[in-house]
Amino acid sequence: LSYEQAGVNIAEGNEFVKDIGQIIKRSWRTGVMNDLGGFAGFFDLKACGFKDPILLSATDGVGTKIELARSTNIYGGLGMDLVAMCVNDLIVHGGQPLFFLDYLASGKLDRHNHLAIVESMV
């Protein structure tokens, strides 16, 4: 079974990655070491001036807000909400947001709505 036979459009996915590339780069700060692509992000803590860093990590999801977005066809706030919840979980412990690891799961790529989600993350 190929990706195409399973309904995955690789070319469309690659175009989506191009769409979001410049959006994502707007959010980069000092310390980001690598470009888009690959399956890992590199961050230089020394570049930010940290002497004895302790890393904090947080993850969250949008939960049932996705149902509200579907019913109104307004997806732009989902990313902002997701980032805000993760940042809140860090700052209550004295952490500083350094980078954000995203994961957007969908049964089918909807470039318009998915682009709105990514745009609202930055």
N, C-alpha and C positions, 0 to 999 in steps of 0.2 A: 504494500500500500504506500503510495507516494503522498507527499504533503499536498500536492494538487488534488489527488483523488480524495483526500480527506477534507477538502474544502479550504485549504490554507493557500493564500495568494502571497507567495514570497516577494514578488515584485512590489505589490502594494505595501507590504510590511517595510521593505527597504525605503520606499518613498516616504512612509510615515516617519521613519528614523531621520531622514533628511529634513522633514518638516519641523521636527522638534529640536534638532541640533542647535540652532542658534538661540532658541528659547532657553534651553537648558544652560547654555554657556553664559547667559546673562546672570545666572545665579551663582556662578563660581566665585570663590574668594581665594585669598592668599592661602597657599598650601595644596591646592589641587595640582596633581602632578601628571595626570595622563589625559588623553583626549577621549572623545566618545568612542564607544565600541568595546569589545571584549566583555568579560564577565566579572570584572573586578575594578574597583576604584582605588586610586593611590592618593594618599594625603600625607603631607610633610608637616608634622606638628612643630618642628623647629622653626619652620618658615613663619609660623604664627607667634613665635616668641615664648612658647611654653617651655618651662624648665623641668618640672617634675609632673608631667601630665598623667591624669587618670581618665580613661575613656569611659563615657557613659553611653548606653545604647537604648533606643526606644523604638518600638514599632506599634502600629495601630492600624485600624481599617475604618472605612466609612460606614460600615454596618448597614442598617436599614435605610440610610439616607439615599442609597442607590435607588430604592423604590420611589422616593419622592422625585429624584432626578428623572427617572423614566416616565413618571406620570405627568411631569411638566415639560419634559424634553429640554431641561436646563441642566447641563452637566458642569458648567463653569465653576461652581463653588465647591465641588467635591474635592479637588486637589488642595485648595486652600484649607478646607476643614481638616483634611488628612495631615497636612504639614503642621497645622496649628496644634493638633492633638499630640503629635510626636514632640514638637518643641516644648509644649507645656509640661510633658512628662519629664523632659530633661531639665528645664529651668527650675522646677520645684526642688531639685536636688543640687542646684548650683552649677549645672552644666551649661555649656555654650554650644549651640548648634554649629557643627563644622561642615557636615555634608548630609545629604539625604539619599538613601537608597530606595529607589522606586521599583514597584512591580505592578504592572497593569495587566490583569487577566481578563480575557474576554473570549467568548466562543467564536466571535467574528469581529474583524477589524471594522470599526466605524470611524474613519479618519476625522470627520468633522467633530463628533462628540468626544473622541479620545484626545484630539488636539486641544479642545476646550478644557479637559481635565488637566492635561500637562501644563497648559498655559497658566491655570490657576494655582499650580504648585509653586511657581516662581513669582 
